[in-house]
């Protein structure tokens, strides 16, 4: 038999009035997008378009923030193609090392890079023979980690054969390979070798069908080729996203992000052709997203982004996860921070270990909290005994492009202990100088800057040691020595 219950008393008349108040809409709502008018909760005809314009701008800004990883690799591939890297068997490299001639997100000037893109749609199953004693990474086209090759990979630096299978592949899988199934057809390959260019040129990339007689690879020195590998910050950003949406399987992207793009007209198997109104709103949203990204990079509000209390030195990889996850939640700002000004995703970068990998710290302000000005002179004292097993370096970057600072007479805007030219003081510390003119007597410890242009330094410790991890060795702030001088 059912039991008849006793209802609760419910809300008082006053609390019901309060509830209606909380769920209702006023006749006029002031917003950052203007005032919206309603009649008893229904938007008036004159406000409907304005409301949807606001929705499109907000979604466009969100699409920018969540789409940066993919757009970044679309731009990377476009830039490499302009430099002659047009096929997986063509490998671009930087000899003797990377320089400021091209636009790349925060590369270092101490490394010789090699790079290409796999095309699993055109080639099918593809083999990479990784060189021994290398540090190589493969990321998918949405900039998600696929695998390390070399020292941090399953071959542990001995060299090995890696087989990449295209999405949906159901054919035979031969033995003798480290086999990967990336979710995208295009995959970015980054090569670094301890043996330099000769060792890098032992890399082989070929279709699995040619395993019996692999083709020779072509190596192209792209160090001095002007190129842009940085994604757009305007309407063209969505054209970059449209490329990857069209090329890759629908399943390669989670439905939530795909839904944001689709709501803005970026849909798989449909042309991206926004009308004049939609184009205007997408452009505004992209610019807003770029503004938000710059705030997240240069002035993050997450305390975990700062290395030490009261310090402006920041960590590019907040959270220590290459998936940007913490307690099951995506660290959205951390993902934006990293991808807006850096490249290459691998757990080896996200979580450095004592004596292995690299540690990074950057800032864009001086000891007084002012943005660094290329017309002024600054100093930075690297404390004695920098905790780097291998070496340390400081590279300067352009705050607009997040690429190496372009100087008229120096393609390598950096200082490094590797070169042995940086002179220590009597106490073992290193006083570094930054400014438009070399300070007399300190030329070997100086990097030039550009008047009327801002910049930011990144300090790298290669093989960071325990004093870095336990905080007993810390970077001080940059000190302004002179006021800015006008540009010529």
C-alpha positions as CSV (number, residue, x, y, z in Angstrom):
1,X,0.0,0.0,0.0
2,X,1.4,3.5,-0.9
3,X,2.0,5.8,2.1
4,X,0.5,9.2,1.9
5,X,3.2,11.8,2.9
6,X,2.8,15.2,4.5
7,X,3.9,18.1,2.3
8,X,6.4,20.7,3.6
9,X,5.3,24.2,4.4
10,X,7.0,25.6,1.3
11,X,8.1,29.3,1.0
12,X,6.6,32.3,2.6
13,X,5.0,34.9,0.4
14,X,8.0,37.1,0.9
15,X,10.5,34.4,0.0
16,X,8.4,33.6,-3.1
17,X,8.6,37.2,-4.1
18,X,12.4,37.1,-3.6
19,X,12.6,34.0,-5.7
20,X,10.7,35.5,-8.6
21,X,13.0,38.6,-8.3
22,X,16.1,36.4,-8.7
23,X,14.9,34.5,-11.7
24,X,13.4,37.5,-13.5
25,X,15.0,40.0,-16.0
26,X,14.7,43.8,-15.6
27,X,13.2,45.8,-18.5
28,X,16.7,47.2,-19.2
29,X,20.0,45.4,-18.6
30,X,23.2,47.3,-18.8
31,X,26.1,45.2,-20.1
32,X,29.6,45.7,-21.5
33,X,27.9,45.3,-25.0
34,X,25.4,48.1,-24.3
35,X,21.9,48.2,-22.8
36,X,19.5,45.3,-23.7
37,X,15.7,46.0,-23.4
38,X,13.0,43.5,-22.4
39,X,9.2,43.5,-22.0
40,X,8.5,41.4,-19.0
41,X,11.4,39.1,-19.7
42,X,11.1,38.9,-23.4
43,X,13.8,40.7,-25.4
44,X,12.4,43.6,-27.5
45,X,12.9,43.3,-31.2
46,X,15.4,46.2,-31.2
47,X,17.7,44.2,-28.7
48,X,17.6,40.7,-30.2
49,X,20.3,41.3,-32.8
50,X,22.4,43.1,-30.1
51,X,22.1,40.1,-27.8
52,X,23.2,37.7,-30.5
53,X,26.1,40.0,-31.4
54,X,27.2,39.8,-27.9
55,X,26.9,36.0,-27.9
56,X,29.0,35.8,-31.0
57,X,31.7,38.0,-29.7
58,X,31.8,36.1,-26.4
59,X,31.9,32.8,-28.2
60,X,34.6,34.1,-30.6
61,X,36.8,35.1,-27.7
62,X,36.3,31.7,-26.1
63,X,37.0,30.0,-29.4
64,X,40.2,31.9,-29.6
65,X,41.3,30.8,-26.1
66,X,40.4,27.2,-26.7
67,X,41.6,27.1,-30.3
68,X,45.1,28.5,-29.8
69,X,46.8,25.1,-29.8
70,X,45.4,24.1,-33.1
71,X,45.8,27.5,-34.8
72,X,49.4,27.5,-33.6
73,X,50.3,24.4,-35.5
74,X,48.4,25.4,-38.6
75,X,50.5,28.5,-38.6
76,X,53.7,26.4,-37.9
77,X,53.0,24.2,-40.9
78,X,52.2,27.2,-43.1
79,X,55.5,28.9,-42.1
80,X,57.5,25.7,-42.7
81,X,55.9,25.2,-46.1
82,X,57.0,28.7,-47.1
83,X,60.6,27.7,-46.1
84,X,60.5,24.6,-48.3
85,X,59.4,22.0,-45.8
86,X,56.5,20.7,-47.9
87,X,56.6,16.9,-47.3
88,X,57.2,14.5,-44.4
89,X,60.5,13.4,-46.0
90,X,61.8,17.0,-46.1
91,X,63.2,18.0,-42.8
92,X,64.0,21.6,-42.0
93,X,66.8,22.4,-39.6
94,X,68.6,25.4,-38.1
95,X,72.3,25.5,-38.6
96,X,74.2,26.5,-36.6
97,X,71.2,27.2,-34.4
98,X,68.0,29.1,-34.3
99,X,68.1,32.8,-34.8
100,X,65.8,35.8,-34.9
101,X,65.3,35.9,-38.6
102,X,61.9,34.1,-38.5
103,X,58.9,34.4,-36.3
104,X,58.8,31.4,-33.9
105,X,57.3,31.3,-30.5
106,X,60.1,31.6,-27.9
107,X,62.8,29.3,-29.4
108,X,66.2,29.3,-27.8
109,X,69.4,30.3,-29.6
110,X,71.4,27.5,-28.1
111,X,69.7,24.6,-29.9
112,X,69.8,23.3,-33.5
113,X,66.3,22.3,-34.3
114,X,65.0,19.9,-36.9
115,X,61.3,19.8,-37.9
116,X,58.7,18.5,-40.3
117,X,55.0,17.4,-40.4
118,X,53.7,13.9,-40.9
119,X,50.8,13.5,-43.3
120,X,49.2,10.2,-42.4
121,X,46.2,10.9,-44.8
122,X,48.5,11.0,-47.8
123,X,51.2,8.5,-46.7
124,X,49.2,6.1,-44.6
125,X,51.3,4.3,-41.9
126,X,54.6,6.2,-41.5
127,X,57.9,5.3,-40.0
128,X,60.3,7.6,-38.2
129,X,63.8,6.2,-37.5
130,X,64.8,8.4,-34.5
131,X,68.5,9.2,-34.2
132,X,70.4,8.0,-31.1
133,X,71.1,10.3,-28.2
134,X,68.3,12.7,-29.3
135,X,65.5,14.6,-27.7
136,X,62.6,14.4,-30.2
137,X,58.9,15.0,-29.8
138,X,55.7,14.3,-31.8
139,X,52.6,16.3,-31.2
140,X,49.2,15.9,-32.9
141,X,47.6,18.7,-35.0
142,X,45.6,19.9,-32.0
143,X,49.0,20.2,-30.2
144,X,48.5,17.3,-27.9
145,X,51.3,15.0,-26.9
146,X,51.8,11.8,-28.9
147,X,55.3,10.6,-28.0
148,X,58.9,11.3,-27.1
149,X,61.6,9.7,-29.2
150,X,65.2,9.4,-28.1
151,X,66.4,9.9,-24.5
152,X,62.9,10.6,-23.1
153,X,61.2,8.1,-25.3
154,X,60.8,4.3,-25.2
155,X,64.1,3.8,-27.0
156,X,65.9,5.6,-24.1
157,X,68.4,7.2,-26.5
158,X,69.5,4.1,-28.3
159,X,67.6,5.1,-31.5
160,X,64.5,3.3,-32.6
161,X,61.8,2.8,-35.3
162,X,58.5,4.5,-34.5
163,X,55.3,3.6,-36.5
164,X,52.5,6.2,-36.7
165,X,49.1,4.8,-37.8
166,X,46.5,7.1,-39.3
167,X,43.1,7.5,-37.5
168,X,40.8,4.6,-38.1
169,X,43.6,2.3,-39.4
170,X,42.5,-1.3,-39.1
171,X,45.2,-3.0,-41.2
172,X,48.1,-5.3,-40.1
173,X,50.5,-3.9,-37.6
174,X,54.1,-5.3,-38.0
175,X,56.4,-6.1,-35.1
176,X,59.6,-4.3,-34.4
177,X,58.2,-0.8,-34.0
178,X,57.2,1.5,-31.2
179,X,53.6,1.9,-32.5
180,X,51.5,5.1,-32.0
181,X,47.9,5.9,-33.1
182,X,47.6,9.7,-33.0
183,X,44.0,11.0,-33.4
184,X,45.0,13.4,-36.3
185,X,46.4,12.9,-39.7
186,X,48.9,15.8,-39.4
187,X,51.5,15.5,-36.7
188,X,54.3,17.9,-35.9
189,X,57.8,16.4,-35.5
190,X,60.5,18.2,-33.6
191,X,64.1,16.8,-33.7
192,X,67.0,17.7,-31.4
193,X,70.2,15.7,-31.2
194,X,73.2,15.8,-28.9
195,X,75.4,15.1,-31.9
196,X,74.2,18.2,-33.8
197,X,73.3,18.4,-37.4
198,X,75.3,15.3,-38.5
199,X,73.4,13.2,-36.0
200,X,70.1,14.8,-37.0
201,X,70.7,13.9,-40.6
202,X,70.6,10.2,-39.7
203,X,66.8,10.6,-39.1
204,X,64.7,8.7,-41.7
205,X,61.0,9.3,-42.4
206,X,59.2,7.1,-44.9
207,X,55.9,5.3,-45.6
208,X,55.7,1.9,-44.0
209,X,55.1,0.6,-47.5
210,X,58.8,1.5,-48.3
211,X,60.2,-0.3,-45.3
212,X,62.2,-2.7,-47.5
213,X,63.9,0.1,-49.4
214,X,63.3,3.5,-47.6
215,X,63.6,6.7,-49.6
216,X,66.4,9.2,-48.8
217,X,65.3,12.3,-46.8
218,X,66.0,15.8,-47.9
219,X,67.4,18.2,-45.3
220,X,66.9,22.0,-45.7
221,X,68.7,24.6,-43.6
222,X,65.9,27.1,-42.8
223,X,67.8,29.1,-40.2
224,X,68.1,32.2,-42.3
225,X,64.7,31.9,-44.2
226,X,62.3,34.7,-43.2
227,X,59.1,32.9,-42.2
228,X,56.1,33.3,-39.9
229,X,54.9,30.4,-37.8
230,X,52.8,32.4,-35.4
231,X,49.0,32.2,-35.6
232,X,46.8,35.2,-36.3
233,X,45.2,37.5,-33.7
234,X,42.3,38.6,-35.9
235,X,39.7,37.2,-38.2
236,X,42.3,35.0,-40.0
237,X,42.6,33.0,-36.7
238,X,39.2,31.4,-37.7
239,X,40.5,30.6,-41.1
240,X,43.4,28.8,-39.5
241,X,40.9,26.9,-37.3
242,X,38.8,26.1,-40.3
243,X,41.8,24.4,-42.0
244,X,42.2,21.9,-39.1
245,X,38.5,21.4,-38.7
246,X,38.2,20.5,-42.4
247,X,41.3,18.3,-42.6
248,X,41.0,16.2,-39.5
249,X,38.4,13.6,-38.3
250,X,35.5,14.9,-36.4
251,X,36.5,12.5,-33.6
252,X,39.9,14.2,-33.2
253,X,38.3,17.1,-31.2
254,X,36.1,16.9,-28.1
255,X,32.4,17.8,-28.8
256,X,32.5,20.8,-26.4
257,X,35.3,22.7,-28.3
258,X,33.9,21.5,-31.7
259,X,30.5,22.9,-30.6
260,X,32.0,26.4,-29.9
261,X,33.6,26.4,-33.4
262,X,30.4,25.1,-35.1
263,X,28.3,27.8,-33.4
264,X,30.5,30.4,-35.2
265,X,30.2,28.7,-38.6
266,X,33.4,26.6,-38.5
267,X,32.0,23.2,-39.3
268,X,33.5,20.0,-40.7
269,X,32.7,19.5,-44.4
270,X,31.2,23.0,-44.7
271,X,32.9,26.0,-46.2
272,X,33.9,28.7,-43.8
273,X,32.3,31.8,-45.4
274,X,31.1,34.3,-42.7
275,X,29.0,37.2,-43.9
276,X,30.1,40.8,-43.2
277,X,28.4,41.0,-39.9
278,X,29.7,37.6,-38.6
279,X,33.2,38.4,-39.9
280,X,33.2,41.7,-38.0
281,X,32.1,40.0,-34.8
282,X,34.7,37.2,-35.2
283,X,37.4,39.7,-35.7
284,X,36.4,41.5,-32.6
285,X,36.2,38.3,-30.6
286,X,39.6,37.2,-31.8
287,X,41.1,40.5,-30.8
288,X,39.4,40.3,-27.4
289,X,40.8,36.7,-27.0
290,X,44.3,37.9,-27.8
291,X,44.0,40.7,-25.2
292,X,42.9,38.2,-22.6
293,X,45.8,35.8,-23.7
294,X,48.3,38.6,-23.2
295,X,47.0,39.4,-19.7
296,X,47.2,35.7,-18.9
297,X,50.8,35.5,-20.2
298,X,52.3,38.7,-18.9
299,X,50.2,39.3,-15.7
300,X,48.6,35.9,-14.7
301,X,46.3,36.0,-11.7
302,X,46.9,32.4,-10.7
303,X,49.5,32.4,-7.8
304,X,50.8,29.1,-9.1
305,X,52.2,30.9,-12.2
306,X,54.8,32.7,-10.0
307,X,57.9,30.9,-8.8
308,X,58.3,32.8,-5.5
309,X,56.0,35.1,-3.4
310,X,56.5,38.7,-4.3
311,X,58.5,37.8,-7.4
312,X,57.5,38.6,-11.0
313,X,59.3,35.6,-12.4
314,X,56.8,33.2,-13.9
315,X,56.5,29.5,-14.9
316,X,55.5,28.8,-18.5
317,X,54.1,25.4,-17.5
318,X,51.7,26.0,-14.7
319,X,50.5,22.8,-12.9
320,X,53.3,20.5,-14.1
321,X,51.0,18.6,-16.5
322,X,51.4,18.5,-20.2
323,X,47.6,17.9,-20.4
324,X,47.0,20.9,-18.2
325,X,45.0,18.9,-15.7
326,X,44.7,19.3,-11.9
327,X,42.3,17.2,-9.8
328,X,40.4,16.2,-12.9
329,X,39.9,19.8,-14.1
330,X,41.4,21.5,-17.1
331,X,43.6,24.4,-16.2
332,X,42.3,26.7,-19.0
333,X,44.4,29.7,-18.2
334,X,47.5,27.5,-18.0
335,X,46.8,26.0,-21.4
336,X,46.4,29.5,-22.9
337,X,49.5,30.8,-21.1
338,X,51.7,28.1,-22.6
339,X,50.4,27.9,-26.1
340,X,50.1,31.6,-26.6
341,X,53.8,32.1,-26.3
342,X,55.5,28.7,-26.6
343,X,55.6,25.4,-28.6
344,X,56.3,21.7,-28.1
345,X,54.2,19.7,-25.7
346,X,55.8,16.8,-23.8
347,X,55.7,15.7,-20.2
348,X,59.5,16.0,-20.1
349,X,59.1,19.8,-20.4
350,X,56.1,20.1,-18.1
351,X,57.8,18.4,-15.2
352,X,61.5,18.9,-15.0
353,X,63.6,16.6,-12.8
354,X,66.8,17.2,-10.9
355,X,69.7,17.0,-13.3
356,X,67.5,16.4,-16.4
357,X,65.4,18.4,-18.8
358,X,65.2,22.2,-18.5
359,X,63.7,24.8,-16.2
360,X,62.3,28.1,-17.5
361,X,61.5,31.4,-15.9
362,X,60.3,34.6,-17.6
363,X,59.2,38.1,-16.7
364,X,58.1,41.2,-18.5
365,X,58.6,43.8,-15.8
366,X,61.3,45.4,-13.6
367,X,61.7,45.5,-9.9
368,X,59.1,48.4,-9.7
369,X,56.5,46.5,-11.7
370,X,57.0,48.6,-14.8
371,X,56.9,47.0,-18.3
372,X,60.4,46.6,-19.7
373,X,61.2,49.4,-22.2
374,X,63.7,48.8,-24.9
375,X,65.0,52.4,-24.7
376,X,66.1,52.0,-21.0
377,X,69.0,50.1,-19.5
378,X,68.5,47.3,-17.0
379,X,70.6,44.9,-15.1
380,X,69.9,41.4,-13.8
381,X,72.2,39.7,-11.4
382,X,72.4,35.9,-11.8
383,X,73.3,34.7,-8.3
384,X,76.5,32.7,-7.8
385,X,76.4,28.9,-8.6
386,X,73.5,28.8,-11.0
387,X,71.9,25.4,-10.4
388,X,72.4,24.1,-14.0
389,X,74.2,20.8,-14.5
390,X,74.8,21.6,-18.2
391,X,74.6,25.4,-18.7
392,X,72.3,28.4,-18.3
393,X,71.1,31.0,-20.8
394,X,69.1,34.1,-21.1
395,X,67.2,34.9,-24.4
396,X,65.3,38.1,-25.2
397,X,61.9,38.1,-26.9
398,X,59.6,40.6,-28.6
399,X,56.4,41.1,-26.5
400,X,54.3,41.5,-29.6
401,X,55.4,38.5,-31.6
402,X,56.7,36.4,-28.7
403,X,59.6,35.6,-31.0
404,X,63.3,36.3,-30.6
405,X,63.9,40.0,-30.4
406,X,65.1,41.3,-33.8
407,X,68.2,43.4,-33.4
408,X,69.9,45.2,-36.3
409,X,73.4,43.7,-35.8
410,X,72.8,40.5,-33.7
411,X,70.6,37.5,-34.8
412,X,71.3,35.9,-31.4
413,X,69.8,38.1,-28.7
414,X,71.1,35.9,-25.9
415,X,73.8,35.2,-23.3
416,X,74.9,31.8,-22.2
417,X,77.4,30.2,-19.9
418,X,78.0,27.7,-22.6
419,X,80.0,30.2,-24.7
420,X,82.3,31.1,-21.8
421,X,82.2,34.8,-22.7
422,X,80.0,36.0,-19.9
423,X,82.2,37.3,-17.1
424,X,81.4,36.6,-13.4
425,X,82.0,39.1,-10.6
426,X,84.3,38.4,-7.7
427,X,81.6,36.7,-5.7
428,X,80.8,34.3,-8.6
429,X,77.5,36.0,-9.6
430,X,76.9,37.4,-13.1
431,X,75.7,40.9,-13.7
432,X,73.9,41.0,-17.0
433,X,73.0,44.2,-18.9
434,X,70.2,45.0,-21.3
435,X,69.7,48.2,-23.2
436,X,70.0,50.0,-26.5
437,X,73.8,50.7,-26.1
438,X,76.5,48.5,-24.6
439,X,77.7,49.7,-21.2
440,X,81.4,50.6,-21.2
441,X,83.4,47.7,-19.7
442,X,80.5,45.3,-19.7
443,X,80.1,44.5,-23.4
444,X,80.5,40.7,-22.9
445,X,77.6,40.7,-20.4
446,X,75.2,42.8,-22.5
447,X,72.3,42.1,-24.9
448,X,70.9,44.9,-27.0
449,X,67.3,46.1,-26.9
450,X,65.3,48.3,-29.3
451,X,64.1,51.8,-28.2
452,X,60.3,52.2,-28.3
453,X,59.8,48.4,-28.2
454,X,59.2,46.2,-25.2
455,X,60.8,42.9,-24.6
456,X,61.0,40.1,-22.1
457,X,63.8,37.7,-21.0
458,X,63.6,34.0,-20.4
459,X,66.1,32.3,-18.2
460,X,66.8,28.6,-18.9
461,X,68.6,26.1,-16.7
462,X,69.7,23.0,-18.6
463,X,69.8,20.1,-16.2
464,X,68.4,22.1,-13.2
465,X,69.8,21.1,-9.8
466,X,68.3,20.8,-6.4
467,X,68.7,24.5,-5.3
468,X,66.3,25.4,-8.1
469,X,63.7,23.0,-6.9
470,X,64.0,23.7,-3.2
471,X,64.0,27.4,-3.7
472,X,67.3,28.1,-2.1
473,X,68.5,29.7,-5.4
474,X,66.3,32.5,-6.7
475,X,66.4,35.1,-9.4
476,X,66.2,38.7,-8.3
477,X,64.2,41.3,-10.2
478,X,65.5,43.3,-13.1
479,X,66.7,46.8,-12.0
480,X,66.3,49.8,-14.2
481,X,69.6,51.7,-14.5
482,X,68.7,54.5,-16.9
483,X,65.5,56.1,-18.3
484,X,64.4,55.3,-21.9
485,X,66.2,57.1,-24.7
486,X,64.2,58.1,-27.8
487,X,64.4,55.8,-30.9
488,X,66.6,57.1,-33.8
